[in-house]
Amino acid sequence: MELGLCKLIRTQSWGPITERRYSTASGLEVEMGIGPATWAKTDPVDPGTRRVVTGGARLLHDRTGILANLLAAC
């Protein structure tokens, strides 16, 4: 609720990542991927991971920098 996410639209498992897709009051959909840090490994980058990252991924919180490294590798 703090992020303005009004309604959970879907929860789906994508291997090591669980997708949670929400809608906002304006109709914008926000997708969050929740999973272990090993999903972001860069040696090599999994083709599915590359597709997700290059398709518009935006980091909200990356305390250790592992996701920034993944974005740079893609």
C-alpha positions as a Markdown table, in Angstrom:
| # | Residue | x | y | z |
|---|---|---|---|---|
| 1 | Met | 0.0 | 0.0 | 0.0 |
| 2 | Glu | 2.9 | 2.4 | 0.7 |
| 3 | Leu | 3.9 | 2.2 | -2.9 |
| 4 | Gly | 0.4 | 3.0 | -4.1 |
| 5 | Leu | -0.2 | -0.6 | -5.3 |
| 6 | Cys | -3.9 | -1.1 | -5.1 |
| 7 | Lys | -4.7 | -4.5 | -6.3 |
| 8 | Leu | -2.8 | -7.7 | -6.7 |
| 9 | Ile | -3.4 | -8.9 | -10.3 |
| 10 | Arg | -1.4 | -12.0 | -10.4 |
| 11 | Thr | 1.2 | -14.1 | -8.7 |
| 12 | Gln | 3.2 | -16.5 | -10.9 |
| 13 | Ser | 6.4 | -18.6 | -10.5 |
| 14 | Trp | 9.1 | -18.2 | -13.1 |
| 15 | Gly | 11.7 | -20.7 | -11.9 |
| 16 | Pro | 13.6 | -19.1 | -9.1 |
| 17 | Ile | 11.6 | -15.8 | -9.4 |
| 18 | Thr | 8.1 | -15.2 | -8.2 |
| 19 | Glu | 6.3 | -12.5 | -10.1 |
| 20 | Arg | 3.8 | -10.3 | -8.3 |
| 21 | Arg | 1.9 | -7.9 | -10.6 |
| 22 | Tyr | -0.1 | -5.1 | -9.1 |
| 23 | Ser | -2.3 | -2.3 | -10.5 |
| 24 | Thr | -2.3 | 1.3 | -9.3 |
| 25 | Ala | -5.2 | 3.7 | -9.0 |
| 26 | Ser | -4.3 | 5.2 | -12.3 |
| 27 | Gly | -4.3 | 1.8 | -14.0 |
| 28 | Leu | -0.5 | 1.5 | -14.3 |
| 29 | Glu | 0.7 | -2.1 | -13.8 |
| 30 | Val | 3.8 | -2.7 | -11.7 |
| 31 | Glu | 5.5 | -6.1 | -11.7 |
| 32 | Met | 7.9 | -7.2 | -9.0 |
| 33 | Gly | 10.2 | -10.1 | -9.1 |
| 34 | Ile | 11.0 | -11.7 | -5.8 |
| 35 | Gly | 13.8 | -14.4 | -5.6 |
| 36 | Pro | 17.3 | -15.3 | -4.5 |
| 37 | Ala | 20.3 | -13.2 | -5.4 |
| 38 | Thr | 21.6 | -16.2 | -7.4 |
| 39 | Trp | 19.0 | -15.3 | -10.1 |
| 40 | Ala | 21.1 | -12.3 | -11.0 |
| 41 | Lys | 24.3 | -14.3 | -11.8 |
| 42 | Thr | 26.2 | -12.9 | -14.8 |
| 43 | Asp | 28.5 | -15.8 | -15.7 |
| 44 | Pro | 26.6 | -16.5 | -18.0 |
| 45 | Val | 23.4 | -14.5 | -18.0 |
| 46 | Asp | 20.5 | -16.8 | -18.6 |
| 47 | Pro | 18.6 | -16.0 | -21.8 |
| 48 | Gly | 15.3 | -15.6 | -20.0 |
| 49 | Thr | 16.9 | -13.3 | -17.4 |
| 50 | Arg | 18.5 | -11.2 | -20.2 |
| 51 | Arg | 15.0 | -10.8 | -21.9 |
| 52 | Val | 13.5 | -9.6 | -18.6 |
| 53 | Val | 16.3 | -7.2 | -17.8 |
| 54 | Thr | 16.5 | -5.7 | -21.3 |
| 55 | Gly | 12.7 | -5.4 | -21.5 |
| 56 | Gly | 12.5 | -2.5 | -19.0 |
| 57 | Ala | 13.7 | -3.7 | -15.6 |
| 58 | Arg | 14.0 | -0.8 | -13.1 |
| 59 | Leu | 15.7 | -1.3 | -9.8 |
| 60 | Leu | 13.9 | -0.2 | -6.6 |
| 61 | His | 16.4 | -1.4 | -4.1 |
| 62 | Asp | 19.8 | -2.9 | -4.7 |
| 63 | Arg | 21.7 | -2.7 | -1.4 |
| 64 | Thr | 24.6 | -4.9 | -2.6 |
| 65 | Gly | 24.8 | -3.8 | -6.2 |
| 66 | Ile | 24.3 | -7.3 | -7.6 |
| 67 | Leu | 21.3 | -6.2 | -9.8 |
| 68 | Ala | 23.3 | -3.2 | -11.1 |
| 69 | Asn | 26.0 | -5.7 | -12.2 |
| 70 | Leu | 23.3 | -7.7 | -14.0 |
| 71 | Leu | 21.9 | -4.7 | -15.8 |
| 72 | Ala | 25.5 | -3.7 | -16.9 |
| 73 | Ala | 26.1 | -7.3 | -18.2 |
| 74 | Cys | 23.0 | -7.2 | -20.3 |
